[in-house]
Amino acid sequence: MRYKKWTLEQKLEILASSEEIGIVEACRKYSVSTGTFYSWKKKFEHKGEAGLKVTYNTKSKELKATEEENRVLRKLLSDKEIELEVQRELLKKKFGTSDLRKI
């Protein structure tokens, strides 16, 4: 099921109409669950309009690209570290020493 993303103005309109026609009728009219409505109402009472502002998709494209690049680089680094550890283990077995500085 796809969720509807409500704007700040729509949320305020629903909250205002609930005072006029009642909570249940407003929820039916705008197809909003009562749980969602009460969540919005609680946020509005505590923080005002700032509590109802849209918080999804707040990351910029540059930030997302940088995070993806960091993820790829971390994976490459971990792969390289694993490869080096395997090489060290093979050298230990081949030369029979635990001190690689002697090799």
C-alpha positions as CSV (number, residue, x, y, z in Angstrom):
1,M,0.0,0.0,0.0
2,R,1.3,3.4,-0.9
3,Y,1.1,6.1,1.8
4,K,0.0,9.6,1.1
5,K,2.4,12.4,1.9
6,W,0.5,15.3,3.4
7,T,1.7,18.9,3.2
8,L,1.7,21.3,6.1
9,E,-1.3,23.2,4.7
10,Q,-3.3,20.0,4.3
11,K,-2.6,18.9,7.8
12,L,-3.6,22.3,9.2
13,E,-6.8,22.2,7.1
14,I,-7.7,18.8,8.5
15,L,-7.0,19.9,12.1
16,A,-9.1,23.0,11.5
17,S,-12.0,21.1,10.0
18,S,-12.0,18.6,12.8
19,E,-13.0,21.4,15.2
20,E,-15.9,22.3,12.9
21,I,-17.3,19.0,11.9
22,G,-15.8,16.6,14.4
23,I,-12.8,14.4,14.4
24,V,-14.4,11.2,13.0
25,E,-16.1,13.1,10.2
26,A,-12.9,15.0,9.3
27,C,-10.9,11.8,9.2
28,R,-13.5,10.2,6.9
29,K,-13.7,13.2,4.7
30,Y,-9.9,13.4,4.1
31,S,-9.3,9.6,4.4
32,V,-7.0,9.9,7.4
33,S,-6.8,7.4,10.1
34,T,-7.7,8.6,13.6
35,G,-4.2,7.4,14.8
36,T,-2.6,9.7,12.3
37,F,-4.9,12.5,13.2
38,Y,-4.2,12.3,16.9
39,S,-0.4,12.1,16.2
40,W,-0.7,15.3,14.2
41,K,-2.8,16.9,16.9
42,K,-0.3,16.0,19.6
43,K,2.6,17.4,17.5
44,F,0.7,20.5,16.8
45,E,-0.1,21.1,20.4
46,H,3.5,20.6,21.6
47,K,5.4,22.4,18.8
48,G,2.9,24.3,16.8
49,E,3.3,24.4,13.0
50,A,6.9,23.3,13.3
51,G,5.8,19.9,14.6
52,L,3.7,19.3,11.5
53,K,6.4,20.2,9.0
54,V,7.4,17.6,6.5
55,T,10.5,15.8,7.7
56,Y,11.0,13.1,5.0
57,N,13.4,13.6,2.1
58,T,15.4,16.3,4.0
59,K,18.8,15.1,2.7
60,S,20.2,16.9,-0.2
61,K,21.3,15.1,-3.3
62,E,24.9,16.0,-2.6
63,L,24.7,14.5,0.8
64,K,23.2,11.3,-0.5
65,A,25.9,11.0,-3.2
66,T,28.6,11.6,-0.6
67,E,27.1,8.9,1.7
68,E,26.9,6.4,-1.2
69,E,30.5,7.2,-2.1
70,N,31.6,6.7,1.5
71,R,29.7,3.4,1.6
72,V,31.5,2.1,-1.5
73,L,34.9,3.3,-0.2
74,R,34.4,1.6,3.1
75,K,33.5,-1.6,1.4
76,L,36.7,-1.4,-0.8
77,L,38.8,-0.7,2.3
78,S,37.4,-3.6,4.2
79,D,37.9,-5.9,1.2
80,K,41.5,-4.8,1.0
81,E,42.1,-5.3,4.7
82,I,40.8,-8.9,4.4
83,E,43.0,-9.5,1.4
84,L,46.1,-8.3,3.3
85,E,45.2,-10.4,6.3
86,V,45.0,-13.5,4.1
87,Q,48.4,-12.7,2.6
88,R,49.9,-12.3,6.1
89,E,48.5,-15.7,7.1
90,L,49.9,-17.3,3.9
91,L,53.3,-15.8,4.6
92,K,53.2,-17.1,8.2
93,K,52.5,-20.6,6.9
94,K,55.1,-20.4,4.2
95,F,58.0,-19.1,6.3
96,G,56.9,-20.5,9.6
97,T,57.4,-17.2,11.6
98,S,54.9,-15.0,13.3
99,D,57.2,-11.9,13.0
100,L,56.7,-10.6,9.4
101,R,59.5,-8.0,9.8
102,K,62.1,-10.8,9.6
103,I,60.9,-11.9,6.2
